[in-house]
Amino acid sequence: MSAQTTGRETTTRNPAPAADCAAPENPVLRYLRQDRLPHIWCAGCGIGTSVNCFARAVDACGIHLDQLAVVSGIGCTGRVAGYLKLDSFHTTHGRAIPFATGLKLANPSLKVVVYSGDGDLAAIGGNHLIHAARRNVDLTVICVNNFTYGMTGGQVAPTTPLQAVATTTPYGNLEEPFNLCHLADSAGAVYVARWTTYHVRQLQKSITRALQKRGFSFVEVLAPCPTLYGRRNRVGDGLAMQRLFKERAVVKNGVATRETNFDIYGHGPIPVGDFIDRDRPAFLERYNAHMARALGDQFVPYGDITVDEKAEADRFAGPEG
Amino acid sequence: MQADRLGVLTGVHFIDGDHACAEGALAAGCRFAAGYPITPSTEVVERLASRFPLVGGLFVQMEDEIASSIAIQGAVWAGAKAITVSSGPGISLMAEHIGYAAMTETPCVFVNVQRGGPSTGLPTLPGQADVMQARWGSHGDYGIIALSPNSPQEAFDLTVTAFNLSERFRCPVVMLLDECIGHMLEKVVIPPAEEIEVVPRRLTTRPPGEYLPFQPGPDGVPEMVKAGMGHRFHMTGLTHDERGYPVMTAAAQDALVRRLVDKVARASREIALTEARDLDDAQVAVVSYGITSRVVVRAAELARAKGIKVGTLRLKTIWPFPEHRVEELLQTGVRGLVMPELNLGQLVLELERVARGRARVVRVPHAGGTVHDAETIVRAIEEAAK
């Protein structure tokens, strides 16, 4: 590997810059690109809260920040990558997961997080979501579900509840929404959790757990979009939506995900919790074991040779390449 | 820099253009491929799937072409050289990500083994009707390079070149094969690794804080970076500044998009690869590419036998269009230009543009599904010679 990536400690908490000792600051700030603030999100939006939890989770599990990459798609949550002071990739609409798949497989030492919204991950990107879960690529997917397309002005999404008014369902939504946790579970994710932006401690812990899992982990964050969903559907401002999360969420750790349907702005409980936590060989583990079995000594695992290490190829020198 | 010996299958082979293309990728140092099955291109990834585990590479069959075309870009930003392969319908699905590669200056190679179109068209039969798609297939303005081999040997050679050009200019490069070249079996000589020149990734050596991922060098091309180097960089398909930060202004758009176009355009002479034959005394030149150029050899012989002073110019580089080579023809007395192609008149538009009425341009259109009849091209040469 190149000099920049060797010899890094990877298990301790990230040390704060010395300057912070004199004047304590918000511990999340150093995870942010402060030269890009203020951000674009509306007052009452839940995305910033999720970022706060994410930063604290990263802090808690002590991943070296040089080895952590975040990939976003398009939309309000798609802007997260741009605000995190990490190697960060703002990709195309719906394609954060396949980009992240290539990134992770081509450098297995990276921890790769996909951070995007419900429209991006479950509508246009839905096929990639299920296939990455099926392959069990070692990715952590954080899906901020605000039940609508915010960036484009509040259109109906595959997560929008029945009857809800959106700009493209002016007479109410007639399609059943996805239960994203059930979907991720069914497709093979090794870790599946759901919290709301009210549950900041629990969310932080679940993201920490997701980051520590090997394989495809999925964390759904229910978040208010007061500007484009709440206002139109008479559910109030950001605070009112937080209150709704507080009052109706019911913690159901370990419950079967088929039992976790809910109607976010209707009636009845909103099941939240750590639903799935299991182990299954991740894609590269299985690939390496499988190829070693099939090819024996002939197998050269990926990463033995990379573009900047070709000089080492001389060790294979022989009369014919 | 010399090729990595491990990936170079030095020797004399009898393989088709698709397999030769795969070997070219291996020789160029490509170690990541993502693809989705589609005729007549699938053999390229089939060979990579077989060969990669022996050389430290990784092939993933993705769920569709859209995923394939962005997975390779994730791999590139992790430090790999990467390729994806498809044909008409799949390339249409990849179009957004060809633009993403152009915008984010991600070096990578897209192979299009052309079949008859539009839509599902003729899956098993040749076409050359994707040449304009290769240039303009994604939305917006951008620079791109496209190469067109006319033999399995050249499918190998030009695939190495495609990777080298993509690294040199940090842009996507399209390999335009056609079904005939892809499935044609011929002798392919793969030289020893030390005879294959490979352009390495231009990774920055500047420390974090002193490096801007989209700050161009003197040639308009920025140094590259990869995840995990400590730069904590950002990249986006949005219009961006040299830091990679989104900037939504007309000024930022102008600076960025002009550079994306100019870095390729200003090097067009360096990129233009052509092959001339019998042009010294030619009054008529047949300009062609891919499988069609092999029919042109016969047509030119027949026309010469009839006393017509005809020569041929074969384009290995389609984009940027080698217009200075056409200009040279016009300067040396060529008064008739003939372009047969397996489409109803695409690249000939470039020929007409460059000729600007100074030579008679005769089109030899063909809807695809087979190759031209040499006699048809001879008649066009005769018309151009009038």
Interface residues (C-beta under 8 A of the other chain):
Chain A: S2 Q4 T5 R33 R36 L65 D66 Q67 A69 V71 A81 G82 K85 L86 D87 S88 F89 H90 T91 T92 R95 P98 F99 A100 T101 G102 L103 K104 L105 A106 N107 S109 L110 N127 H128 H131 Y287 M291 A294 L295 Q298 F299 V300 P301 Y302 G303 D304 I305 T306 V307 D308 K310 A313 D314 F316 A317 G318 E320 G321
Chain B: M1 Q2 D4 R5 L6 G7 V8 L9 T10 G11 G29 R31 F32 A34 P53 L54 V55 G56 G57 L58 V60 M62 E63 D64 I66 A67 S68 I70 A71 I72 Q73 G74 A75 V76 W77 A78 G79 A80 K81 A82 E96 H97 Y100 P192 A193 V198 P200 R201 L203 K226 A227 G228 M229 G230 H231 R232 F233 H234 M235 T236 G237 L238 Y245 P246
